[in-house]
Each structure stands twice: as C-alpha cells, then as structure tokens.
C-alpha cells in the first residue's frame, strides 16, 4: 500500500453530506492509503448512506459530543474496527439560530453555552476520548473559520471558533509530552450545509472571491481537506499548535 497516509488509522467526524470538508477528507484519506472510521450524530441513516459514497464504505459510530457516556465508550467502539488511531479529525460545530445572524447582543446563555460546548469544548473532549487509542506521532486536526476578526452574522460561532483556536494551542501544550500534535485548518467560506445554516453567511462569498490573492472557489472542499491530510501525515512531525490558512490568501490582505 502506498500514499501519504499509508497504514494510518483515522477517526473522522462531521460527515453529513458529500459536500462537506469532512467527506472530502475521508475520501482523500482512503485514496492515500488510510483506514477510516466515521462518527455520526442525529440522522445516522443519512450519514451511513453518505458513507457508502466513499471509495471504501467505512464503519460509522454514533457519537454525540455532548453525551459523556458516548464519549467514554468511543475507544471501545473504535476498537471493534481498528486496533488504534493515528489521527482524529474534528469537524463539528453548531450554534442555535438565536446565536447567529446578527443576534449577538440578544442571545441568551443557554444557547451560547450550547454553541461553546459543541463547537469548542468538544475538541478537547473528542481528543481525550480517542487518546487511549493513540501513541506518539498521532495527530488531532480541527477546522476553524478565522477568528481573529468579528465577522458580520457569525456572532457567537465566531466566539466559539476563537475558543477552539485557543483550545488547540492548549491541547498542543498538554499532549505534546505524549508526542501528539494538535493543529487547525482555517478554511475560507464554502457552500457547505454548515454555512447554509448561518443566516446571511453568503455575504462573505463575493468579497472573498474578489479579494483573495489566489482567488477562491466556493465549491472546492478538497483544498481544505488536503491541508488536513498533510497535518495528519508524517510530513509535519514537529508542527503543533498551528493554524494553517486555506483561504486563497484572504487572511493576508484583510477585508
């Protein structure tokens, strides 16, 4: 077997449609020699149906990152399919509608706390749930949307992503002693289900396409997925706590 990820065992979360970054990550990972296990939440039958569109239909494990029992049992479920993990992909985010679309000042703590739990704390929770399966050289990679700015309509999800970026640095600090890396990929706006659920998110699109030095393809999930795979591979052995921008260079020139 050959490929960038030959022999790697990966856990990939967040595959809901075949237009997601997570789906492209799983697809390219398999093409590069990895064995993939997916997790799904909610509409499991939908996730299982989408999984069948991958080159090699992988097993799908139910995982609600807010469910402590499911997190505690994750390692055992994964062991039913692979004997360990070399990488974990965190592609999980959610915020109630009240916390998005311009409602920043009015959103209540109950909705905000849900956004922070699912989109921020779950990064650490998922890594710790998978940790018993990981050894030195392992890699945890998450997905963010540049949190150094306050974006219109992104509101509390922007705060959650800022927390995610900080959590990745702390995870890098605390897991580094075990030889496990933590990095994020910051993708530009893509026409995914996640983006479509944010009222007004499409207002970023024209500006991004116009100003990104390399241009920007709103339908190309593979660019971000390739960065995820690179960070999961052995080619970044001494890189941790990093955020790799895959946004056509927009972050370098500003709005």
Rosetta blueprint (number, residue, H / E / L):
1 X L
2 X L
3 X L
4 X L
5 X L
6 X L
7 X L
8 X L
9 X E
10 X E
11 X E
12 X E
13 X L
14 X L
15 X L
16 X L
17 X L
18 X L
19 X L
20 X L
21 X H
22 X H
23 X H
24 X H
25 X H
26 X H
27 X H
28 X H
29 X H
30 X H
31 X H
32 X L
33 X L
34 X L
35 X E
36 X E
37 X E
38 X E
39 X E
40 X E
41 X L
42 X L
43 X L
44 X H
45 X H
46 X H
47 X H
48 X H
49 X H
50 X H
51 X H
52 X L
53 X L
54 X L
55 X L
56 X L
57 X L
58 X L
59 X L
60 X E
61 X E
62 X E
63 X L
64 X L
65 X L
66 X L
67 X L
68 X H
69 X H
70 X H
71 X H
72 X H
73 X L
74 X H
75 X H
76 X H
77 X H
78 X H
79 X H
80 X L
81 X L
82 X L
83 X L
84 X L
85 X E
86 X E
87 X E
88 X E
89 X E
90 X E
91 X L
92 X L
93 X L
94 X L
95 X L
96 X L
97 X H
98 X H
99 X H
100 X L
101 X L
102 X L
103 X L
104 X L
105 X L
106 X L
107 X L
108 X L
109 X H
110 X H
111 X H
112 X H
113 X H
114 X H
115 X H
116 X H
117 X H
118 X H
119 X H
120 X H
121 X H
122 X H
123 X H
124 X H
125 X H
126 X H
127 X H
128 X H
129 X H
130 X H
131 X H
132 X L
133 X L
134 X E
135 X E
136 X E
137 X E
138 X E
139 X E
140 X E
141 X E
142 X E
143 X E
144 X E
145 X L
146 X L
147 X L
148 X L
149 X L
150 X L
151 X L
152 X L
153 X L
154 X L
155 X H
156 X H
157 X H
158 X H
159 X H
160 X H
161 X H
162 X H
163 X H
164 X H
165 X H
166 X H
167 X H
168 X H
169 X H
170 X H
171 X H
172 X H
173 X H
174 X H
175 X H
176 X H
177 X H
178 X H
179 X L
180 X L
181 X E
182 X E
183 X E
184 X E
185 X E
186 X E
187 X E
188 X L
189 X L
190 X L
191 X L
192 X L
193 X H
194 X H
195 X H
196 X H
197 X L
198 X L
199 X L
200 X L
201 X L
202 X L
203 X H
204 X H
205 X H
206 X H
207 X H
208 X H
209 X H
210 X H
211 X H
212 X L
213 X L
214 X L
215 X L
216 X L
217 X L
218 X L
219 X L
220 X L
221 X L
222 X H
223 X H
224 X H
225 X H
226 X H
227 X H
228 X H
229 X H
230 X H
231 X H
232 X H
233 X L
234 X H
235 X H
236 X H
237 X L
238 X L
239 X L
240 X L
241 X L
242 X L
243 X E
244 X E
245 X E
246 X E
247 X L
248 X L
249 X L
250 X H
251 X H
252 X H
253 X H
254 X L
255 X L
